[in-house]
Amino acid sequence: MKVLHYITFALLVIGGLNWLLVGIFKWDIGMLLFGSQEAILSRIIYILVGLSAIAVAATHKKDCKVCSAEMPASGQTM
C-alpha cells in the first residue's frame, strides 16, 4: 500500500505542476510530451492523475500523520 501511496502522490504533484503551468503560461506538459489531449498516451496520463486524486482523497486520513493525530482537548495547544 505504501508503494501505491508514493505513486499516487507523485502523479498528483505532476498533475498539480501541470495545472500551474497551464494557468500561468498556457503550457500543457501532456500536450508537449505526448501530442494533443486526444492522443491516447495523454489521455492515459490524465486518467491516472485523476484516479490518483481519488485514491489519495479516499485514503488521506489513514495515511496522513497530521490528520490521524488525535486533536488536543479544547483550550490546549499542540
N, C-alpha and C positions, 0 to 999 in steps of 0.2 A: 504494500500500500504506500510505502514511503517513496518508491520509485514513481508511482503514479502521481503523487503529490508534487514531486520535483518536475516532472514532465508538464503537468497542467500549469504549474506556476511559471515555468519558462515560456510556455505558449501564451499565457496571459500577459507577461512582460513584453513579449514580441508584439502581440496584438495591441497592447496599450501604446507602445512606442510607434507602431504603425499609425494608429489614430492620431497621435500627437503630430506626426509628420504630415498627415493628411490635413489636419486642422490648421497648422501653421504655414506649410509650404505647398499644400495641394499635391503632395508627392506620396504615392502609394507604393510601399515596398513590394507587395504582391504583384502589382502590375509591372513594376520594373523588372523583377526577377523571373516571373512566370508568364508574362503577357497580360492579356486583358482579364477582367473579372470573370469572363465566360470560359477562360482556359480551365481545363479540368484540374490541373495542379493547384491553381489559385483557389478554386472552389473547395478543394480538399483541405487546404491550409485554413481557409476561413471557417469551414465546418469544424475542424479540430480546435481552433481557437474558441469558437462558440461552445463546443462541448466541454472544453476545459473550464470555461467560466461557470457552466452549470455544475460541473464536478466540484470545483472549489467552493462555490456557494453552498452546495449541499453538505460538504464535509468541513467547512471552515471552522465552526465552533469546536469540533473534535480535534482538529489539527493545530489550532491557534493557541499558543500558551497564554496570551493575554485574555482571550475570550473564555478560555476554560478555567482560568484562575477564579477563585472564589472572591466575590466582591466583599469589601470591608463593610462592617455594620455602619449604620448612619452615624455621622459625626467623626468617624475615624478616617485617617488619610492613608494612602498607600505607601 
